[in-house]
């Protein structure tokens, strides 16, 4: 049997400099819920970050990605932090204007999920429509930006914190 399209790929691994990145992100406190219009459609506080300030912290993880071409470089938007208070959540969405998305987890949790938009035969093949990600503190997740994903409501009093960023491929 030949599988024509692999539509279930992503990379999740401990960031090589996770402790350093967590310490840096914990100093960020300036909430700005006006930076993205989508923030009004969910329950999340947002902190604007800059690529110039965080490139050196994200580059070690980007270097570990196994991409099909050696000459791929990245262009990135400014990253942001998501803060999910008790009952905070994010609706199912994609980042279709980007090539690659990432999420870095500052604490353990299973709040992140993917939704399979191509699973039209789920009742016949008994395939799940949703794949829950068991994230651990210090892990980073990269995935194709067109994949539907979201964040389940936070059922704890501890604020969940993640860093997110979008990337575009530049080939030479």
PyMOL CGO cylinders between C-alpha atoms (Angstrom):
from pymol import cmd
from pymol.cgo import CYLINDER

trace = [
    CYLINDER, 0.00, 0.00, 0.00, 1.25, 3.46, -0.85, 0.3, 1, 1, 1, 1, 1, 1,
    CYLINDER, 1.25, 3.46, -0.85, 0.26, 6.43, 1.29, 0.3, 1, 1, 1, 1, 1, 1,
    CYLINDER, 0.26, 6.43, 1.29, -0.17, 9.36, -1.06, 0.3, 1, 1, 1, 1, 1, 1,
    CYLINDER, -0.17, 9.36, -1.06, -0.31, 12.26, 1.39, 0.3, 1, 1, 1, 1, 1, 1,
    CYLINDER, -0.31, 12.26, 1.39, 1.18, 12.37, 4.86, 0.3, 1, 1, 1, 1, 1, 1,
    CYLINDER, 1.18, 12.37, 4.86, -1.12, 14.81, 6.63, 0.3, 1, 1, 1, 1, 1, 1,
    CYLINDER, -1.12, 14.81, 6.63, -0.27, 14.05, 10.23, 0.3, 1, 1, 1, 1, 1, 1,
    CYLINDER, -0.27, 14.05, 10.23, 3.19, 15.47, 10.61, 0.3, 1, 1, 1, 1, 1, 1,
    CYLINDER, 3.19, 15.47, 10.61, 4.58, 17.81, 13.18, 0.3, 1, 1, 1, 1, 1, 1,
    CYLINDER, 4.58, 17.81, 13.18, 7.73, 18.10, 15.26, 0.3, 1, 1, 1, 1, 1, 1,
    CYLINDER, 7.73, 18.10, 15.26, 7.63, 18.20, 19.07, 0.3, 1, 1, 1, 1, 1, 1,
    CYLINDER, 7.63, 18.20, 19.07, 10.82, 18.07, 21.10, 0.3, 1, 1, 1, 1, 1, 1,
    CYLINDER, 10.82, 18.07, 21.10, 12.50, 19.71, 24.10, 0.3, 1, 1, 1, 1, 1, 1,
    CYLINDER, 12.50, 19.71, 24.10, 13.89, 23.08, 23.07, 0.3, 1, 1, 1, 1, 1, 1,
    CYLINDER, 13.89, 23.08, 23.07, 17.69, 22.93, 23.44, 0.3, 1, 1, 1, 1, 1, 1,
    CYLINDER, 17.69, 22.93, 23.44, 17.67, 26.14, 25.47, 0.3, 1, 1, 1, 1, 1, 1,
    CYLINDER, 17.67, 26.14, 25.47, 14.29, 25.70, 27.17, 0.3, 1, 1, 1, 1, 1, 1,
    CYLINDER, 14.29, 25.70, 27.17, 15.32, 26.92, 30.63, 0.3, 1, 1, 1, 1, 1, 1,
    CYLINDER, 15.32, 26.92, 30.63, 16.89, 30.06, 29.21, 0.3, 1, 1, 1, 1, 1, 1,
    CYLINDER, 16.89, 30.06, 29.21, 13.81, 30.77, 27.06, 0.3, 1, 1, 1, 1, 1, 1,
    CYLINDER, 13.81, 30.77, 27.06, 11.44, 30.23, 29.99, 0.3, 1, 1, 1, 1, 1, 1,
    CYLINDER, 11.44, 30.23, 29.99, 13.43, 32.67, 32.16, 0.3, 1, 1, 1, 1, 1, 1,
    CYLINDER, 13.43, 32.67, 32.16, 13.34, 35.28, 29.39, 0.3, 1, 1, 1, 1, 1, 1,
    CYLINDER, 13.34, 35.28, 29.39, 9.60, 34.87, 28.80, 0.3, 1, 1, 1, 1, 1, 1,
    CYLINDER, 9.60, 34.87, 28.80, 8.76, 35.11, 32.51, 0.3, 1, 1, 1, 1, 1, 1,
    CYLINDER, 8.76, 35.11, 32.51, 10.03, 38.70, 32.44, 0.3, 1, 1, 1, 1, 1, 1,
    CYLINDER, 10.03, 38.70, 32.44, 7.40, 39.64, 29.83, 0.3, 1, 1, 1, 1, 1, 1,
    CYLINDER, 7.40, 39.64, 29.83, 4.36, 41.19, 31.52, 0.3, 1, 1, 1, 1, 1, 1,
    CYLINDER, 4.36, 41.19, 31.52, 2.96, 43.88, 29.19, 0.3, 1, 1, 1, 1, 1, 1,
    CYLINDER, 2.96, 43.88, 29.19, -0.45, 42.55, 28.11, 0.3, 1, 1, 1, 1, 1, 1,
    CYLINDER, -0.45, 42.55, 28.11, -1.77, 44.04, 24.86, 0.3, 1, 1, 1, 1, 1, 1,
    CYLINDER, -1.77, 44.04, 24.86, -5.00, 42.42, 23.70, 0.3, 1, 1, 1, 1, 1, 1,
    CYLINDER, -5.00, 42.42, 23.70, -5.25, 44.75, 20.70, 0.3, 1, 1, 1, 1, 1, 1,
    CYLINDER, -5.25, 44.75, 20.70, -2.34, 43.19, 18.76, 0.3, 1, 1, 1, 1, 1, 1,
    CYLINDER, -2.34, 43.19, 18.76, -4.48, 40.60, 16.96, 0.3, 1, 1, 1, 1, 1, 1,
    CYLINDER, -4.48, 40.60, 16.96, -8.15, 40.92, 16.03, 0.3, 1, 1, 1, 1, 1, 1,
    CYLINDER, -8.15, 40.92, 16.03, -8.66, 37.16, 16.56, 0.3, 1, 1, 1, 1, 1, 1,
    CYLINDER, -8.66, 37.16, 16.56, -8.00, 37.65, 20.27, 0.3, 1, 1, 1, 1, 1, 1,
    CYLINDER, -8.00, 37.65, 20.27, -11.54, 38.96, 20.64, 0.3, 1, 1, 1, 1, 1, 1,
    CYLINDER, -11.54, 38.96, 20.64, -12.99, 35.62, 19.51, 0.3, 1, 1, 1, 1, 1, 1,
    CYLINDER, -12.99, 35.62, 19.51, -11.47, 33.60, 22.37, 0.3, 1, 1, 1, 1, 1, 1,
    CYLINDER, -11.47, 33.60, 22.37, -10.49, 33.96, 26.01, 0.3, 1, 1, 1, 1, 1, 1,
    CYLINDER, -10.49, 33.96, 26.01, -6.76, 34.75, 26.06, 0.3, 1, 1, 1, 1, 1, 1,
    CYLINDER, -6.76, 34.75, 26.06, -4.47, 37.59, 27.09, 0.3, 1, 1, 1, 1, 1, 1,
    CYLINDER, -4.47, 37.59, 27.09, -1.68, 38.43, 24.66, 0.3, 1, 1, 1, 1, 1, 1,
    CYLINDER, -1.68, 38.43, 24.66, 1.81, 39.86, 25.04, 0.3, 1, 1, 1, 1, 1, 1,
    CYLINDER, 1.81, 39.86, 25.04, 3.57, 41.29, 22.00, 0.3, 1, 1, 1, 1, 1, 1,
    CYLINDER, 3.57, 41.29, 22.00, 7.18, 40.15, 21.56, 0.3, 1, 1, 1, 1, 1, 1,
    CYLINDER, 7.18, 40.15, 21.56, 9.73, 41.04, 18.88, 0.3, 1, 1, 1, 1, 1, 1,
    CYLINDER, 9.73, 41.04, 18.88, 11.61, 38.73, 16.55, 0.3, 1, 1, 1, 1, 1, 1,
    CYLINDER, 11.61, 38.73, 16.55, 14.79, 40.73, 17.12, 0.3, 1, 1, 1, 1, 1, 1,
    CYLINDER, 14.79, 40.73, 17.12, 14.61, 39.99, 20.84, 0.3, 1, 1, 1, 1, 1, 1,
    CYLINDER, 14.61, 39.99, 20.84, 13.68, 36.29, 20.51, 0.3, 1, 1, 1, 1, 1, 1,
    CYLINDER, 13.68, 36.29, 20.51, 15.42, 35.12, 17.34, 0.3, 1, 1, 1, 1, 1, 1,
    CYLINDER, 15.42, 35.12, 17.34, 18.48, 33.89, 19.25, 0.3, 1, 1, 1, 1, 1, 1,
    CYLINDER, 18.48, 33.89, 19.25, 16.19, 31.89, 21.57, 0.3, 1, 1, 1, 1, 1, 1,
    CYLINDER, 16.19, 31.89, 21.57, 14.15, 30.25, 18.78, 0.3, 1, 1, 1, 1, 1, 1,
    CYLINDER, 14.15, 30.25, 18.78, 16.98, 29.62, 16.32, 0.3, 1, 1, 1, 1, 1, 1,
    CYLINDER, 16.98, 29.62, 16.32, 18.42, 26.56, 18.16, 0.3, 1, 1, 1, 1, 1, 1,
    CYLINDER, 18.42, 26.56, 18.16, 15.05, 24.80, 17.82, 0.3, 1, 1, 1, 1, 1, 1,
    CYLINDER, 15.05, 24.80, 17.82, 14.64, 25.85, 14.18, 0.3, 1, 1, 1, 1, 1, 1,
    CYLINDER, 14.64, 25.85, 14.18, 18.08, 24.35, 13.49, 0.3, 1, 1, 1, 1, 1, 1,
    CYLINDER, 18.08, 24.35, 13.49, 16.81, 20.94, 14.63, 0.3, 1, 1, 1, 1, 1, 1,
    CYLINDER, 16.81, 20.94, 14.63, 13.96, 20.73, 12.11, 0.3, 1, 1, 1, 1, 1, 1,
    CYLINDER, 13.96, 20.73, 12.11, 14.45, 18.05, 9.48, 0.3, 1, 1, 1, 1, 1, 1,
    CYLINDER, 14.45, 18.05, 9.48, 13.33, 19.75, 6.30, 0.3, 1, 1, 1, 1, 1, 1,
    CYLINDER, 13.33, 19.75, 6.30, 13.51, 18.20, 2.82, 0.3, 1, 1, 1, 1, 1, 1,
    CYLINDER, 13.51, 18.20, 2.82, 15.98, 20.83, 1.53, 0.3, 1, 1, 1, 1, 1, 1,
    CYLINDER, 15.98, 20.83, 1.53, 19.26, 22.00, 2.98, 0.3, 1, 1, 1, 1, 1, 1,
    CYLINDER, 19.26, 22.00, 2.98, 18.95, 25.53, 1.64, 0.3, 1, 1, 1, 1, 1, 1,
    CYLINDER, 18.95, 25.53, 1.64, 15.76, 26.52, 3.48, 0.3, 1, 1, 1, 1, 1, 1,
    CYLINDER, 15.76, 26.52, 3.48, 15.86, 29.69, 5.52, 0.3, 1, 1, 1, 1, 1, 1,
    CYLINDER, 15.86, 29.69, 5.52, 13.09, 31.25, 7.54, 0.3, 1, 1, 1, 1, 1, 1,
    CYLINDER, 13.09, 31.25, 7.54, 11.41, 34.58, 7.71, 0.3, 1, 1, 1, 1, 1, 1,
    CYLINDER, 11.41, 34.58, 7.71, 9.42, 35.13, 10.90, 0.3, 1, 1, 1, 1, 1, 1,
    CYLINDER, 9.42, 35.13, 10.90, 6.74, 37.41, 12.21, 0.3, 1, 1, 1, 1, 1, 1,
    CYLINDER, 6.74, 37.41, 12.21, 7.01, 38.88, 15.67, 0.3, 1, 1, 1, 1, 1, 1,
    CYLINDER, 7.01, 38.88, 15.67, 6.21, 36.16, 18.20, 0.3, 1, 1, 1, 1, 1, 1,
    CYLINDER, 6.21, 36.16, 18.20, 3.62, 36.58, 20.93, 0.3, 1, 1, 1, 1, 1, 1,
    CYLINDER, 3.62, 36.58, 20.93, 2.75, 35.05, 24.28, 0.3, 1, 1, 1, 1, 1, 1,
    CYLINDER, 2.75, 35.05, 24.28, -0.64, 33.54, 25.07, 0.3, 1, 1, 1, 1, 1, 1,
    CYLINDER, -0.64, 33.54, 25.07, -1.85, 33.71, 28.67, 0.3, 1, 1, 1, 1, 1, 1,
    CYLINDER, -1.85, 33.71, 28.67, -4.80, 31.46, 29.49, 0.3, 1, 1, 1, 1, 1, 1,
    CYLINDER, -4.80, 31.46, 29.49, -6.37, 32.21, 32.87, 0.3, 1, 1, 1, 1, 1, 1,
    CYLINDER, -6.37, 32.21, 32.87, -8.91, 29.82, 34.41, 0.3, 1, 1, 1, 1, 1, 1,
    CYLINDER, -8.91, 29.82, 34.41, -11.45, 28.93, 31.66, 0.3, 1, 1, 1, 1, 1, 1,
    CYLINDER, -11.45, 28.93, 31.66, -9.25, 30.62, 29.03, 0.3, 1, 1, 1, 1, 1, 1,
    CYLINDER, -9.25, 30.62, 29.03, -9.29, 28.95, 25.61, 0.3, 1, 1, 1, 1, 1, 1,
    CYLINDER, -9.29, 28.95, 25.61, -8.64, 29.45, 21.90, 0.3, 1, 1, 1, 1, 1, 1,
    CYLINDER, -8.64, 29.45, 21.90, -10.99, 28.42, 19.13, 0.3, 1, 1, 1, 1, 1, 1,
    CYLINDER, -10.99, 28.42, 19.13, -10.00, 26.02, 16.37, 0.3, 1, 1, 1, 1, 1, 1,
    CYLINDER, -10.00, 26.02, 16.37, -8.13, 27.97, 13.68, 0.3, 1, 1, 1, 1, 1, 1,
    CYLINDER, -8.13, 27.97, 13.68, -5.24, 27.93, 11.26, 0.3, 1, 1, 1, 1, 1, 1,
    CYLINDER, -5.24, 27.93, 11.26, -2.51, 30.34, 10.19, 0.3, 1, 1, 1, 1, 1, 1,
    CYLINDER, -2.51, 30.34, 10.19, -3.05, 29.88, 6.47, 0.3, 1, 1, 1, 1, 1, 1,
    CYLINDER, -3.05, 29.88, 6.47, -0.99, 32.91, 5.50, 0.3, 1, 1, 1, 1, 1, 1,
    CYLINDER, -0.99, 32.91, 5.50, 2.19, 31.30, 6.94, 0.3, 1, 1, 1, 1, 1, 1,
    CYLINDER, 2.19, 31.30, 6.94, 4.14, 28.12, 6.10, 0.3, 1, 1, 1, 1, 1, 1,
    CYLINDER, 4.14, 28.12, 6.10, 5.04, 26.94, 9.59, 0.3, 1, 1, 1, 1, 1, 1,
    CYLINDER, 5.04, 26.94, 9.59, 3.73, 27.70, 13.07, 0.3, 1, 1, 1, 1, 1, 1,
    CYLINDER, 3.73, 27.70, 13.07, 5.23, 26.97, 16.44, 0.3, 1, 1, 1, 1, 1, 1,
    CYLINDER, 5.23, 26.97, 16.44, 4.18, 26.83, 20.06, 0.3, 1, 1, 1, 1, 1, 1,
    CYLINDER, 4.18, 26.83, 20.06, 6.57, 26.71, 23.03, 0.3, 1, 1, 1, 1, 1, 1,
    CYLINDER, 6.57, 26.71, 23.03, 5.16, 25.47, 26.35, 0.3, 1, 1, 1, 1, 1, 1,
    CYLINDER, 5.16, 25.47, 26.35, 6.23, 27.11, 29.60, 0.3, 1, 1, 1, 1, 1, 1,
    CYLINDER, 6.23, 27.11, 29.60, 4.63, 24.38, 31.75, 0.3, 1, 1, 1, 1, 1, 1,
    CYLINDER, 4.63, 24.38, 31.75, 3.21, 20.85, 31.46, 0.3, 1, 1, 1, 1, 1, 1,
    CYLINDER, 3.21, 20.85, 31.46, -0.25, 20.51, 30.00, 0.3, 1, 1, 1, 1, 1, 1,
    CYLINDER, -0.25, 20.51, 30.00, -2.41, 18.84, 27.37, 0.3, 1, 1, 1, 1, 1, 1,
    CYLINDER, -2.41, 18.84, 27.37, -4.31, 21.91, 26.31, 0.3, 1, 1, 1, 1, 1, 1,
    CYLINDER, -4.31, 21.91, 26.31, -3.23, 21.99, 22.65, 0.3, 1, 1, 1, 1, 1, 1,
    CYLINDER, -3.23, 21.99, 22.65, -5.02, 19.99, 19.96, 0.3, 1, 1, 1, 1, 1, 1,
    CYLINDER, -5.02, 19.99, 19.96, -5.12, 19.47, 16.20, 0.3, 1, 1, 1, 1, 1, 1,
    CYLINDER, -5.12, 19.47, 16.20, -8.37, 18.98, 14.30, 0.3, 1, 1, 1, 1, 1, 1,
    CYLINDER, -8.37, 18.98, 14.30, -8.29, 16.85, 11.15, 0.3, 1, 1, 1, 1, 1, 1,
    CYLINDER, -8.29, 16.85, 11.15, -10.23, 18.81, 8.57, 0.3, 1, 1, 1, 1, 1, 1,
    CYLINDER, -10.23, 18.81, 8.57, -9.72, 16.03, 6.00, 0.3, 1, 1, 1, 1, 1, 1,
    CYLINDER, -9.72, 16.03, 6.00, -11.23, 13.24, 8.06, 0.3, 1, 1, 1, 1, 1, 1,
    CYLINDER, -11.23, 13.24, 8.06, -14.49, 12.73, 6.18, 0.3, 1, 1, 1, 1, 1, 1,
    CYLINDER, -14.49, 12.73, 6.18, -14.54, 8.96, 6.77, 0.3, 1, 1, 1, 1, 1, 1,
    CYLINDER, -14.54, 8.96, 6.77, -14.15, 8.99, 10.54, 0.3, 1, 1, 1, 1, 1, 1,
    CYLINDER, -14.15, 8.99, 10.54, -17.28, 6.87, 11.13, 0.3, 1, 1, 1, 1, 1, 1,
    CYLINDER, -17.28, 6.87, 11.13, -16.09, 4.21, 8.68, 0.3, 1, 1, 1, 1, 1, 1,
    CYLINDER, -16.09, 4.21, 8.68, -12.37, 4.12, 9.48, 0.3, 1, 1, 1, 1, 1, 1,
    CYLINDER, -12.37, 4.12, 9.48, -12.74, 4.96, 13.18, 0.3, 1, 1, 1, 1, 1, 1,
    CYLINDER, -12.74, 4.96, 13.18, -10.10, 7.69, 12.92, 0.3, 1, 1, 1, 1, 1, 1,
    CYLINDER, -10.10, 7.69, 12.92, -10.07, 10.49, 15.47, 0.3, 1, 1, 1, 1, 1, 1,
    CYLINDER, -10.07, 10.49, 15.47, -11.11, 13.96, 14.37, 0.3, 1, 1, 1, 1, 1, 1,
    CYLINDER, -11.11, 13.96, 14.37, -8.98, 15.52, 17.10, 0.3, 1, 1, 1, 1, 1, 1,
    CYLINDER, -8.98, 15.52, 17.10, -5.46, 14.77, 18.27, 0.3, 1, 1, 1, 1, 1, 1,
    CYLINDER, -5.46, 14.77, 18.27, -4.61, 16.08, 21.72, 0.3, 1, 1, 1, 1, 1, 1,
    CYLINDER, -4.61, 16.08, 21.72, -0.98, 17.08, 22.30, 0.3, 1, 1, 1, 1, 1, 1,
    CYLINDER, -0.98, 17.08, 22.30, 0.56, 16.05, 25.61, 0.3, 1, 1, 1, 1, 1, 1,
    CYLINDER, 0.56, 16.05, 25.61, 2.99, 18.94, 26.07, 0.3, 1, 1, 1, 1, 1, 1,
    CYLINDER, 2.99, 18.94, 26.07, 5.70, 19.11, 28.67, 0.3, 1, 1, 1, 1, 1, 1,
    CYLINDER, 5.70, 19.11, 28.67, 7.42, 22.15, 30.11, 0.3, 1, 1, 1, 1, 1, 1,
    CYLINDER, 7.42, 22.15, 30.11, 10.16, 23.29, 27.74, 0.3, 1, 1, 1, 1, 1, 1,
    CYLINDER, 10.16, 23.29, 27.74, 8.87, 21.49, 24.65, 0.3, 1, 1, 1, 1, 1, 1,
    CYLINDER, 8.87, 21.49, 24.65, 8.41, 23.27, 21.36, 0.3, 1, 1, 1, 1, 1, 1,
    CYLINDER, 8.41, 23.27, 21.36, 5.93, 22.21, 18.70, 0.3, 1, 1, 1, 1, 1, 1,
    CYLINDER, 5.93, 22.21, 18.70, 6.30, 23.03, 14.99, 0.3, 1, 1, 1, 1, 1, 1,
    CYLINDER, 6.30, 23.03, 14.99, 3.57, 22.23, 12.48, 0.3, 1, 1, 1, 1, 1, 1,
    CYLINDER, 3.57, 22.23, 12.48, 2.30, 23.26, 9.04, 0.3, 1, 1, 1, 1, 1, 1,
    CYLINDER, 2.30, 23.26, 9.04, 0.47, 26.52, 9.59, 0.3, 1, 1, 1, 1, 1, 1,
    CYLINDER, 0.47, 26.52, 9.59, -2.57, 25.40, 7.57, 0.3, 1, 1, 1, 1, 1, 1,
    CYLINDER, -2.57, 25.40, 7.57, -3.38, 22.68, 10.15, 0.3, 1, 1, 1, 1, 1, 1,
    CYLINDER, -3.38, 22.68, 10.15, -6.44, 23.41, 12.27, 0.3, 1, 1, 1, 1, 1, 1,
    CYLINDER, -6.44, 23.41, 12.27, -5.53, 23.68, 15.95, 0.3, 1, 1, 1, 1, 1, 1,
    CYLINDER, -5.53, 23.68, 15.95, -6.84, 25.14, 19.17, 0.3, 1, 1, 1, 1, 1, 1,
    CYLINDER, -6.84, 25.14, 19.17, -6.52, 25.25, 22.94, 0.3, 1, 1, 1, 1, 1, 1,
    CYLINDER, -6.52, 25.25, 22.94, -8.89, 23.57, 25.38, 0.3, 1, 1, 1, 1, 1, 1,
    CYLINDER, -8.89, 23.57, 25.38, -10.22, 25.62, 28.31, 0.3, 1, 1, 1, 1, 1, 1,
    CYLINDER, -10.22, 25.62, 28.31, -7.85, 25.94, 31.24, 0.3, 1, 1, 1, 1, 1, 1,
    CYLINDER, -7.85, 25.94, 31.24, -9.44, 24.18, 34.22, 0.3, 1, 1, 1, 1, 1, 1,
    CYLINDER, -9.44, 24.18, 34.22, -6.73, 25.24, 36.69, 0.3, 1, 1, 1, 1, 1, 1,
    CYLINDER, -6.73, 25.24, 36.69, -6.09, 28.46, 38.60, 0.3, 1, 1, 1, 1, 1, 1,
    CYLINDER, -6.09, 28.46, 38.60, -2.54, 28.60, 37.25, 0.3, 1, 1, 1, 1, 1, 1,
    CYLINDER, -2.54, 28.60, 37.25, -2.17, 30.76, 34.16, 0.3, 1, 1, 1, 1, 1, 1,
    CYLINDER, -2.17, 30.76, 34.16, -1.06, 28.69, 31.16, 0.3, 1, 1, 1, 1, 1, 1,
    CYLINDER, -1.06, 28.69, 31.16, 1.64, 30.40, 29.14, 0.3, 1, 1, 1, 1, 1, 1,
    CYLINDER, 1.64, 30.40, 29.14, 2.83, 29.64, 25.63, 0.3, 1, 1, 1, 1, 1, 1,
    CYLINDER, 2.83, 29.64, 25.63, 4.92, 31.44, 23.05, 0.3, 1, 1, 1, 1, 1, 1,
    CYLINDER, 4.92, 31.44, 23.05, 3.72, 31.32, 19.44, 0.3, 1, 1, 1, 1, 1, 1,
    CYLINDER, 3.72, 31.32, 19.44, 5.32, 32.38, 16.17, 0.3, 1, 1, 1, 1, 1, 1,
    CYLINDER, 5.32, 32.38, 16.17, 4.71, 32.00, 12.44, 0.3, 1, 1, 1, 1, 1, 1,
    CYLINDER, 4.71, 32.00, 12.44, 7.37, 31.36, 9.79, 0.3, 1, 1, 1, 1, 1, 1,
    CYLINDER, 7.37, 31.36, 9.79, 7.67, 31.55, 6.03, 0.3, 1, 1, 1, 1, 1, 1,
    CYLINDER, 7.67, 31.55, 6.03, 10.10, 29.41, 4.04, 0.3, 1, 1, 1, 1, 1, 1,
    CYLINDER, 10.10, 29.41, 4.04, 12.69, 31.13, 1.90, 0.3, 1, 1, 1, 1, 1, 1,
    CYLINDER, 12.69, 31.13, 1.90, 14.42, 28.81, -0.58, 0.3, 1, 1, 1, 1, 1, 1,
    CYLINDER, 14.42, 28.81, -0.58, 17.42, 29.72, -2.69, 0.3, 1, 1, 1, 1, 1, 1,
]
cmd.load_cgo(trace, "trace")
